[in-house]
Amino acid sequence: MGSDCLFCRIAAGEIPATIVRETDTTLAFRDIDPKAPVHVLVIPKEHYADVAALGRADPALAGELLAAAAVVAEDEGLLGDGYRLMFNTGAYGGQEVFHVHAHVLGGAPLGPMLCR
């Protein structure tokens, strides 16, 4: 992806982030505007616009992303009380950065899935 993708730039080390986990293919870092006591974003280092594109193009990498998110949840102490793993896809889904990313959210009751 070009230099205009925020998460590609974070993965390349051009923009600082608070990294909590890194593998050869994934990167996990704290959200700068957290919506829960624990709010970590997990991305593939390779650019895919959304989770559907990733799943179609590289199912193995999609699995690595899920595995990384599970390790983050464990490392952050979320397994006992639970956590939410969320992918926003497209404008109606609330996606703001068009580089696939999983939100690992927890540390307090999160409430309903959708607010009405």
trRosetta pair geometry for C-beta under 8 A, 3 or more apart (Angstrom, degrees):
i j d omega theta_ij theta_ji phi_ij phi_ji
1 4 7.7 -103 154 58 99 70
1 5 4.3 21 128 -5 139 147
1 8 4.6 -144 69 -61 117 157
1 47 3.6 122 -23 -80 118 174
1 99 7.1 -99 -3 -95 170 110
2 5 6.5 123 68 -8 59 92
2 8 7.8 117 74 73 31 157
3 8 7.6 -132 -122 96 30 122
3 9 6.6 69 -162 -79 64 107
3 14 7.9 -56 -148 97 93 175
5 8 3.8 61 89 11 116 115
5 9 6.5 169 89 -14 61 84
5 47 6.0 32 133 -116 176 131
5 97 7.8 97 -163 -175 74 95
5 98 7.5 -96 -123 76 97 76
5 99 5.3 98 -173 -57 118 126
6 9 5.8 -64 -156 37 28 110
6 10 6.5 27 151 -18 66 104
6 15 6.9 -38 -163 35 69 164
6 97 5.4 -82 52 -133 121 125
6 99 7.2 -145 61 12 73 130
7 10 5.3 -44 -144 34 40 113
7 11 6.3 43 154 -19 66 103
7 41 7.8 -115 -114 139 120 138
7 43 5.2 -168 -178 -126 131 167
7 47 7.8 139 87 -107 101 83
7 97 5.7 108 -26 154 111 136
7 99 3.8 -147 52 76 131 148
7 101 6.4 -149 -105 -61 156 124
8 11 5.7 -54 -148 38 31 112
8 12 6.2 26 153 -15 64 110
8 47 5.3 -11 -81 -74 117 115
8 99 6.2 -163 -36 -100 79 150
9 12 5.6 -55 -142 41 31 109
9 14 4.3 -76 -168 66 85 119
9 15 4.6 59 125 -3 107 111
10 13 7.8 46 178 -68 31 21
10 14 7.4 -85 -67 54 23 73
10 15 4.9 -55 -81 70 65 103
10 16 8.0 -17 -128 103 80 8
10 17 4.8 41 -153 -24 117 136
10 27 7.1 177 121 116 100 149
10 29 6.7 -115 169 22 136 158
10 43 7.8 93 80 41 121 150
11 27 5.3 -171 -109 6 82 151
11 43 6.6 -108 -67 99 116 127
11 45 4.5 150 -165 -137 135 74
17 29 3.9 10 149 -167 125 155
17 30 7.3 174 176 46 85 67
18 29 5.7 131 72 -164 52 87
18 30 4.2 -8 74 26 117 114
19 22 5.8 -4 -176 -43 129 111
19 27 6.7 -67 -129 -167 103 93
19 28 7.1 98 -161 79 63 56
19 29 5.1 -46 -97 -94 47 92
20 28 5.0 -63 66 110 91 102
20 29 6.3 157 6 -107 82 32
20 30 6.4 97 -32 -45 116 79
20 40 5.7 -62 36 -129 146 133
20 72 6.2 82 107 -131 124 100
20 75 7.0 156 161 104 109 138
20 76 7.5 18 176 -68 150 102
21 26 7.5 0 115 109 99 103
21 27 7.6 163 92 -159 62 34
21 28 4.0 22 52 41 94 122
21 42 7.7 -8 68 -112 116 100
21 68 6.3 168 115 -167 133 95
21 71 6.3 139 -139 104 161 114
21 72 5.5 -125 9 -83 142 89
21 75 6.8 151 -63 26 123 160
22 26 7.2 -170 -147 95 43 60
22 27 5.3 5 -113 -114 84 70
22 28 7.1 -143 -66 27 50 71
23 26 4.8 32 43 44 104 86
23 27 7.9 -137 33 -65 61 44
23 64 7.1 -134 86 179 150 114
23 68 6.1 -122 1 -95 127 120
24 45 7.9 -96 142 10 42 141
25 44 6.0 -28 159 -147 86 83
25 45 5.8 -136 -166 19 37 104
25 46 7.2 -28 -157 -2 84 99
25 61 6.1 -133 170 -131 138 92
25 64 5.3 18 86 131 135 154
26 42 6.2 7 -179 -176 120 91
26 43 6.7 162 -154 85 71 41
26 44 5.7 -54 -98 -107 72 47
26 45 6.6 -135 -88 -23 18 82
26 64 5.9 -167 -35 136 122 101
26 65 5.8 160 -104 -102 129 59
26 68 4.2 -115 109 -52 160 167
27 42 7.5 171 87 -150 41 51
27 43 5.5 -15 61 61 87 90
27 45 5.8 90 -16 -77 106 83
28 40 5.4 26 178 166 102 118
28 41 6.9 176 -148 88 57 45
28 42 4.5 -15 -99 -100 92 79
28 43 7.7 165 -84 18 44 63
28 68 6.0 -171 -46 157 118 111
28 69 7.6 157 -99 -93 126 51
28 72 4.9 -156 -161 -87 162 135
28 104 7.6 7 -150 12 121 133
29 40 6.8 167 86 -155 20 78
29 41 5.9 -17 63 58 72 91
30 34 7.1 -40 180 -69 92 113
30 39 6.9 77 -160 83 69 70
30 40 5.8 -51 -97 -103 47 69
30 41 7.7 69 163 14 6 81
31 34 4.9 130 77 -85 106 63
31 35 7.3 -20 95 2 155 78
31 39 4.2 -54 30 124 125 109
31 40 6.8 -144 -18 -97 83 16
31 41 5.5 106 -74 -29 83 100
31 103 7.2 20 -59 -130 137 95
34 37 7.4 50 149 -134 139 7
34 38 7.7 -130 -154 153 132 8
34 39 3.6 163 -137 33 88 133
35 39 5.5 116 36 -99 66 145
35 103 7.9 7 41 -173 122 140
35 105 6.4 -31 81 -123 99 128
36 39 5.0 134 49 -61 80 95
36 84 7.9 148 -34 37 162 110
36 105 4.3 105 19 -165 147 91
36 106 6.1 97 139 25 143 13
36 107 5.7 139 151 47 97 100
36 108 6.1 -163 -159 43 89 97
36 110 6.2 -26 -99 -102 133 95
37 106 7.3 -56 64 107 89 46
37 107 3.1 -116 73 114 114 140
37 108 5.2 108 -4 -13 115 105
38 76 4.8 107 -146 171 146 139
38 78 6.2 -123 68 -70 158 121
38 83 7.3 -52 83 -122 127 120
38 104 6.9 -49 135 120 104 89
38 105 6.7 149 90 -154 75 32
38 106 4.7 -13 60 65 119 74
38 107 4.0 136 -2 -29 92 121
39 103 6.6 -22 -158 -165 81 97
39 104 7.3 158 -148 80 31 58
39 105 5.5 13 -105 -106 74 76
40 72 5.2 -145 97 174 151 137
40 76 6.7 -149 -13 -59 137 148
40 103 7.6 140 74 -160 44 47
40 104 4.4 -13 61 56 95 109
41 101 4.7 -6 -168 -179 105 128
41 102 7.1 144 -158 72 52 47
41 103 6.2 -27 -99 -99 66 58
41 104 7.7 -163 -76 17 18 80
42 65 6.1 138 130 -167 110 79
42 68 5.2 163 -162 108 131 111
42 69 4.6 -146 33 -80 162 82
42 72 6.0 -144 -70 -7 124 152
42 101 6.6 147 67 -161 42 70
42 102 4.5 -17 57 57 100 101
42 104 6.3 59 -17 -21 112 110
43 65 7.6 -34 -170 -129 15 112
43 99 6.2 24 -145 130 130 108
43 100 6.7 139 -138 91 76 64
43 101 4.7 -33 -83 -101 89 87
43 102 7.8 -172 -70 20 43 69
44 47 7.9 -167 91 -68 98 15
44 48 6.4 35 55 14 131 108
44 54 6.5 152 3 -126 143 132
44 58 8.0 118 -142 83 166 136
44 61 5.4 46 -119 168 143 117
44 64 7.4 86 -104 85 98 110
44 65 5.5 -63 -58 -77 91 115
44 100 6.4 24 19 74 101 111
46 58 7.7 45 81 22 142 163
46 61 6.9 -49 46 -152 125 158
47 99 5.7 -73 -135 -125 80 101
48 51 7.9 89 114 -92 123 21
48 53 4.6 -179 -177 102 99 108
48 54 4.0 124 105 -71 163 82
48 57 6.4 -165 -113 44 125 136
48 58 7.5 -133 -65 31 142 111
48 99 7.2 97 62 -155 46 57
48 100 4.7 -4 84 -2 97 122
49 53 4.9 73 46 11 86 156
49 98 4.9 -17 -154 171 82 95
49 99 7.0 -65 -124 -94 30 33
49 100 6.8 63 95 -43 24 82
50 53 5.3 98 54 10 66 101
50 54 7.2 -128 104 -3 36 92
50 87 7.5 109 -174 169 81 112
50 89 4.5 92 -172 -133 133 89
50 90 6.7 4 -95 -40 161 66
50 95 6.4 -50 -105 -107 111 164
50 98 6.9 -49 -55 -152 84 72
50 100 5.3 114 -155 -86 18 87
51 54 5.5 -53 -145 39 36 113
51 55 6.1 39 156 -22 68 107
51 62 7.3 92 -161 -129 78 111
51 87 4.3 21 -33 180 146 154
51 89 5.7 -87 32 -79 96 119
51 100 5.1 127 -67 -139 53 118
51 102 7.9 80 -87 -72 121 81
52 55 5.8 -54 -145 37 29 112
52 56 6.4 26 158 -15 63 107
52 89 6.1 82 -11 -149 104 146
53 56 6.0 -57 -148 38 29 108
53 57 6.0 10 163 -5 66 117
53 100 7.0 -148 60 -51 97 123
54 57 6.2 -70 -139 46 24 99
54 58 6.1 -55 -169 55 64 89
54 61 6.4 -110 -170 96 100 108
54 62 5.0 134 132 -82 104 95
54 65 7.1 13 159 -3 152 153
54 100 4.8 -34 -29 -14 133 171
55 58 8.0 -88 -113 63 9 48
55 59 6.1 39 -160 -98 55 70
55 62 4.9 60 -94 -84 62 159
58 61 3.9 20 128 22 122 116
58 62 6.4 152 99 -20 70 82
59 62 5.3 -51 -148 34 38 117
59 63 6.5 42 153 -20 66 101
60 63 5.6 -52 -156 34 34 114
60 64 6.6 36 146 -19 64 102
61 64 5.3 -48 -148 34 39 115
61 65 6.4 45 150 -23 66 99
62 65 5.6 -50 -152 31 33 115
62 66 6.7 32 150 -15 63 103
63 66 5.7 -53 -149 37 34 110
63 67 6.2 35 152 -19 67 106
64 67 5.5 -53 -145 37 32 113
64 68 6.3 35 154 -21 65 104
65 68 5.8 -53 -149 35 29 111
65 69 6.5 31 151 -20 62 105
65 100 7.5 -27 -134 124 165 120
65 102 6.2 141 160 -13 106 126
66 69 5.6 -53 -149 34 33 113
66 70 6.5 35 152 -21 65 103
66 85 7.8 67 -135 173 77 154
66 102 7.5 129 -94 -66 51 162
67 70 5.7 -52 -151 33 33 113
67 71 6.6 32 152 -17 64 104
68 71 5.7 -54 -150 36 34 111
68 72 6.4 38 150 -21 66 104
69 72 5.6 -51 -149 34 33 115
69 73 6.5 36 152 -21 65 102
69 85 5.5 83 155 -129 141 125
69 102 4.8 -47 -89 105 138 150
69 104 5.4 178 -158 -71 88 114
70 73 5.7 -50 -150 33 33 113
70 74 6.6 31 152 -16 64 105
71 74 5.6 -54 -150 39 34 111
71 75 6.0 33 154 -18 68 108
72 75 5.7 -57 -142 40 29 110
72 76 6.0 20 160 -13 66 113
72 104 5.0 179 105 5 125 173
73 76 6.0 -63 -143 43 25 105
73 78 4.4 -85 -168 64 78 123
73 79 6.3 105 134 -63 98 72
73 83 5.0 -153 -137 42 116 155
73 85 7.4 -63 -60 -68 134 105
73 104 5.5 -140 -70 -157 82 126
73 106 6.9 82 -137 1 89 147
74 77 7.8 43 175 -66 31 23
74 78 7.3 -88 -70 47 22 79
74 79 5.5 25 -107 -41 67 121
76 83 7.9 82 82 -90 122 150
76 104 7.1 141 20 131 151 128
76 106 6.9 127 112 64 126 119
76 107 7.5 -75 154 -61 113 102
77 80 7.2 -20 173 14 71 107
78 81 6.8 -82 -161 58 53 82
78 82 6.9 -38 167 120 85 14
78 83 3.9 30 164 -51 136 127
78 104 7.4 -174 18 169 165 104
78 106 3.9 76 -130 93 125 163
78 107 6.8 -65 -97 -52 96 62
79 82 7.8 23 -167 -78 23 31
79 83 7.7 -40 -76 -4 34 110
81 106 7.1 142 85 -172 101 112
82 106 6.8 -165 111 -125 47 118
83 104 6.2 10 160 -173 137 78
83 105 6.2 158 -171 80 85 47
83 106 3.3 -57 -111 -63 92 131
84 103 7.4 0 107 104 93 97
84 104 7.8 158 82 -155 52 36
84 105 4.5 -16 60 63 98 104
84 106 6.7 167 16 -65 66 76
84 110 5.3 -62 -18 43 131 179
85 102 5.7 -10 -169 -176 91 116
85 103 7.2 158 -155 78 40 56
85 104 6.0 -8 -104 -101 74 65
85 105 7.8 -177 -77 23 28 76
86 102 7.0 137 67 -162 38 64
86 103 4.4 -19 62 56 95 107
86 105 6.6 7 8 4 116 120
87 93 8.0 -8 122 162 66 138
87 100 7.1 -9 -145 -159 115 87
87 101 7.5 162 -125 84 73 41
87 102 5.7 -43 -75 -103 83 67
87 103 7.6 179 -75 12 33 80
88 93 4.5 158 -169 134 68 97
88 94 4.3 -86 -145 80 135 85
88 95 4.2 173 119 -72 98 66
88 96 7.5 29 95 -1 146 69
88 103 7.5 41 -13 -11 95 121
89 93 4.4 35 58 52 52 168
89 95 5.7 29 -126 -43 12 132
90 93 4.8 86 58 16 76 107
90 95 5.6 93 32 21 15 123
91 94 8.0 58 176 -57 29 17
91 95 6.8 -73 -69 51 27 85
95 98 6.3 80 144 -90 121 64
97 101 6.6 27 80 6 115 134
105 110 6.1 89 125 -107 119 136
106 110 7.2 -62 -104 -52 46 118
111 115 7.8 20 131 -75 132 92
112 115 6.8 132 74 -77 109 52
